[in-house]
Amino acid sequence: MANKTDTSGLAPRRAAHHLLQQITTEGRLMSELIGAGALDHLDPADRARAQRLALDALRGLDRADRLLKPFLKKPPPQFVRNALRLATAEIASGAAPHGVVNAYVEIVARNKRTQALRGLTNAVLRKVTPAAWDKMQTPILPPWLRQPLVAAWGRKAVAGIEAAHFAGAPLDLTAKDPVATAAATGGTLLPTGTVRLTDAGQVTALPGYDTGDWWVQDAAAALPAKLLGDVAGLSVLDLCAAPGGKTLQLAAGGADVTAVDVSPSRMARVQENLQRTGLSAKTVVSDAFDITGQWDVVLLDAPCSATGTIRRHPDLPYAKDGAEFAALIAQQDGMIDHALSLLKPGGKLVFCTCSLLPDEGEVQVEDALRRHPQLRVDREALAISGVAADWITPEGGLRLRPDYWHDLGGMDGFYIAILSMAT
């Protein structure tokens, strides 16, 4: 049973601290921790607050470390360091410093291994001010990720990406009737037809949720299906389909959709969204490599580093270190080849990844073109409303980055290419 809301604020702060500890010391993702029940002991309001505190701290982690460094003679234990980071982010947001300092001193004091550092915690945090925070540079990514991104896109572009990460992400909706949904929710209609809300509040309370008029989906993630144009009557295989936004788009467009995902729990979310929106698709829990058959279209949103989603998942750069990238890239090679074998003659493969790394996008398509001399890239499909010409890459794919649409709130990082075999 969940506790009552903690008016002192200690319970959500302790929970946020636990999340930060697990992310930075155990390499666990926040979604994994929350799915495993890390916040289930809290009242819903405290649960939301704990998650927000952790996300705010993660977005500003580099800035907090830079601000705190002059006040520390040597790095403190990670338990204390994370308490200082959380408190710094809270004070920077305008929370009453006295209450913040007392709470995190209490968290440090309750741990037998760090209780002797409660005085240090108190002394350091009393030097933190919002004014000092505001003077700090935009937080930068850890070197393991920043270096390859600078090599790919240059320092100016990466600075823009980091600014987008720090700003966070608005709520994007893909709607059956975008104009009507924008009017009902007070959202903005983006150039590609996505409805964007900057201060959405509780998603389930928005107009049109109960009636299934829309679903949550980043504007970039909505483009792979949109690039296919009219899909009515086509048989479409959506590989690695969860959480299901593309499945819903294709079903809404009149396609005969088969959605595949290896995770039963993630596929359950797809089924729930299909039911809520009144759309239909065949759902299959399976490894993508075990799928056989022939389809007009295969949409492959391949497993990847997810480096394009840091606006929404700022834990990723601190939970991961890039060690798994080689295995993911090899898996993508195999999945492209398998997906091509599932196409009917004249069929199309939509390959996409929510990655900012060329090795998981542009390079993958270049390699696929070398492996399959009869493979072609459909450049014409990219000429849709809202897609800028300079997003199109030399090999014929579409490169999306968080610094694009910076005046509109950015977008997730994505790579998309539409491939077909010459007949």
N, C-alpha and C positions, 0 to 999 in steps of 0.2 A: 504494500500500500504506500502511495506517495506521501511524503511529509507535507505539512502545511507550509505555505510560503514563509520563508525565513526573513522576517523584517529586519534582522541585524545585517543581512547580506553575507554572513560568513559561509553558509552552506553552498550557495552558488559559486562563491569565490574558491572554496576548497575544491569543488568539482571542476572548475575551470583550471585550477592548478594541476589537478590530477590529469586532465586531458593534455595539458602542455608537457607534463613530465613524460607521459607515455609516448607522445609524438617525438619529443626531442631526445629521449634516452633509449626508447625501445623501437623506434621507427614504425610506429603504428599510425595509421591514418585515422582522422577524426570520424569518418563515416563508419569505419570498422569498430571503433570504440563505442560509438553511440548505438550501432546495431547490436553490440554485445551487451548493452544495458548499462553503460557507464553513468548515465544520467537518470536511470529509471527510479531511483530513490527520491528524486526531487519532485516537488509540485510543478505543474506545467510552466508556470511563470518563472520559477527559479531555473527550470531546465533550459528555457529559452535564454535567460540571462547568462547562465554559465556558458552556453555555446557562444553567445555574442561576445562575452569577455575573452574567451579563448581565441576567437577569430580576430578580434581587434588587436590582441597582443601579437598574434602571428603575422598579421599584415604589417605591423610596425616593429617587428623584432629587431631588425638591423638598426633602426633609428633608436630604439630603446637601449640597445647595447652600446651604441656610440655615446648616448647621453650619460649613461651610468659609468662608463669607463673611467673618467677623471676622478670619480668618487670612491674608487676601489683600488687598493694597493695591489691586490692580486685577485684573480678570478675566484669567486666563491663557489661552494658546491652547487651542482645543478639545481637542487631543490630550492636553495636560496635564490639563485640566479633567476629561476622562473617566477618566483614570488615577486622579485624586484621588477621583472619585465611586465607582469600583469598589473602591478600597482602603478608603474610608470604610464602604461597605456590608459589606465583609468583616470589618473590625475590629468593626463593630457586631454582627455575627453571632457573635462570640466567637472568631474566628480569631486565632492568635498574632500580635500586632502586629509583632514584629521581622521575621518572615518576609514578612508582607504588605508592609511598608514597603520592604524590600529588593527585592522582586519588582517593585513599581511604579516605584521609582527606576530599576531596570534597564530597564524598558520605556521610560521617558522618556529615559534616557541613550542608548538604541540608535537613537533618531531624531535625525538630524543637525540638524534644525530646532529641536529642543527640548532637546538634551543639556545646554545651558547652564542649564536649569531643574531639573536633577536635585537640586541643593542645596535649592532652594525646595520641591520635592516632598517631600524628606526632612524638612525642617523643619516643613512644614504637617502632614504625616501623623503626626508624633510628638506633635502636640497633640490628635489625635482619640482619643476614648475611648468605650467602650460607654455609660458613664454619661451623657456629654454627648448622645449619640444618643437615649437613652431619654427625655430631657427635652424633646426637640423635638416640635412638633405633628405630627399626622398629615399626610403629604404631600398637597398639594392639586393639582388638575388645572391644566394650563396655561390661561391666560385665554381663549384662543380657544374652548375647550370648556366651561370652568367657567361662563362668563357666560351662555350660552344655557341651560345646565342649571339654574342658579339661577333664571333667569327662568321656567323651566317648572315646577320642583318646589320651589323655596324653598331657603334656606341650610341649614336643618336636615336636609332630605332629602339634599342634595348632600354634606353632611358625613358622613352615613351611607353614601352611595355611595362616597365616597373611603376611608372606613374599610374597606369591603368590598374595594375595589381593593388596598389595602395588605396586607390579610390574605391575598390570593391565593384560589385556588379548590381545593376538594377534587376528587376524582375521582368523577364520576357515571356510573352504568351504567343503561341500559335493558335489562331482562331479559325473556326469554320467560316465566320463572317467577320473579317478584321475591322471593317469600318464600324459595324454595330458594337463590337466588343470594345473598341477604343472609346466610343461614345459612352458606353455603359460603365466602364471602369475608370474613365478619366485618363486613359493612357495616351501615349503618342504613337502614331503609326509610322514605323520606320520605312526607309526606301524599299526594302525587300518584302514588306507586308507584315512583319512582326509587330505586335503591340507591346510597347515598353512602358512600365510603371516604375517611377523612381522612389515612391514611398508607398509600397503596396499594403503593408500591414499583414494581417493573417490571410494567407492565400485562400483557404477554404471559405472565408467570409466574403470573397469578392463576387460581384454579380456574374452569373453565368457558370460558376463552379458546379453547383448542384445539378444544373441542367446540361452539363457537359459541353458547353459552347466553346471551350478552349482547353489547352493543356500547357504546362510550363515547359519552355524549351528556348535555349539561347538562340539569338538571331543567327549566329554562325552555324549552329547545329541544325537549323531548319533548312539551310541551303542545299545540302546533298539531295534531298527529295524534291525540292522545288526545281532544281536544274533538269529534272526529268520531264518537266512540262506535263502534258496530258497523259495520265497513266490509266485512264478508265479502260477496263477490260483486260489489262495486262496481268500476267502472272508474275509476281514479284517475291523474291526470297530476301528477307531482311536478316542477315547474319549478324550475330552479336547484338541482338535487337534491344535489350534492356538499356535504359528504363522505358523505351517504347515510343518516344516522340516521333521518330521516322515511320514506325509502323502505323501510328495514328494518322499521320499525314497521308501516307499511301492509301490507307483504307478510306479516308475521307475523300480521296480523289477517285475512288471507284475501282481500285486495283484489287485483284485476288491475291491477298497477302499471306505468306507463311513466315511467321516470326520465329527465329531460333535463338536460344541463349542457353549456355551451359549451366547457369545458376537457377535452381528452382525458386529461390526466394526473389530473385530479380525478375524472373518471368511472372511470378505472382503479381508484381507491381504492374507489369504490362497488361495482364488480364484485368486487374482492377481498373486501370485507366480505360481499357476498351469498354468495360461495362459502364463506367461513369459517362463516357462520351457517346454511348450507343452505337459504337462502331464494331465491325467484325473482322477478325483475322484468325487464321489457324495458328496456334501457339505450340511450339515443340521445344522441350527441354533436351538438349543434345549438344555434344561437341560438334563444332562446325565441320570438322574433317569427316564426321560420320554421315553427313547429309549427302544423299544422292538424288538425282532427278534432273529435270531441265526446266528452266524458267526464262521468260522474256527479259527479265531484269534481275540482277543480283546486286543488292546494296550491302557492301561490306564496310562496316564501321569497326575497323580492326583494333584489337587490344593494343594499347600503346602507352607511352610515358605519361599521358594526360597533362603534359606541360602547358597545354593551351587553356586549361581550366583553373589556373591559379587565382584568377580574380575571385572565383567562388570557393576555391579550396586552397587557402594560403598555407595549410599544413603540409602540402606536398613537398616543397623544397626542403623542409626540415625533417620529414619522415623518410625521405628517399635520398640516395646519393648517386644515382645513375648506374649502379652496379648491374641492374637487371636489363639495361637497354639492349645489349647485344642479343640476348635471348628473345626479346620482344621483336627486334628487327628481323631475326631469322624466322620467327613465327609468322610475321607479316608476309615475307617472301612466299612461304608455303601456302598461306591463306589466299593470296592473290591467285596463285596457280590453280588451287582447288576451286576457287570461285569461278574462274574462267571455264573450267570443265563442266560447270553446272548451267552454262548458258545455252539456250537454243541458238541455231544458226541465225546470225543477224542480231543477237541479243546484246544488251549493254551491261557492263559492270561499273557500278559507282563505288570507287575506292575512296575511303576517307579515314582520317585520324584526327583526334583532338590534341594534336602535338604541334609544338613550335620548332621542332628539330627537322631539318631537311632530310636526314636519314630515314625518317618515318613518313616522308611525303614525296617531295620532288625526286629524291634519289631512288626511292622504291619504284616509282613509275619509270624512271630512266632505266633501271635494271630490268624491269618487266618487259620493256620494249626491246631490250637486247636479248632476253631469253626467248621472246616470242616475236620473230620478225614480222608475222602477219598481224600483230596487234596495232591498233590505231587509237589515237586520242581524239575525242570529239570536242574540239574547241568551240564550235558553233553553239553548243548547249550552254556555254557560260554567258552568252549574251542575253541576260535577262535584266529586268528592271532592278536598279539598285546596286548592281555589281560594277565596280569601277574597273576600267580597262587596265590600270596598273596593278590590280590584284592578280591578273593572269600571268602565269609563269612561262618561261621559255619552252618547257616541254609540253605545255598545254593544260596544266592544272590550275587550280585556284588556291592562292595562299591568303589566308585571313589571319590577322594579328590583333591583339588587344588594343594596340595604339591606333588602329583604324576607327573611324567615327568617334574620335576623342571628344568632339563637341556634343555628341549624342549619348555618351556613356560607354563607348567601346564595344567590344565583342570578344567572344572566346577565340583563342587561336585554333585554327583548323586548316587542314589541307584536303582538297577534293579534286578528283579526276574522274572523267567518264571514259571508259575504255570499251572497245569492241574489236572483234576479230574480222579482218577483211574476208569477204566471201568471193 
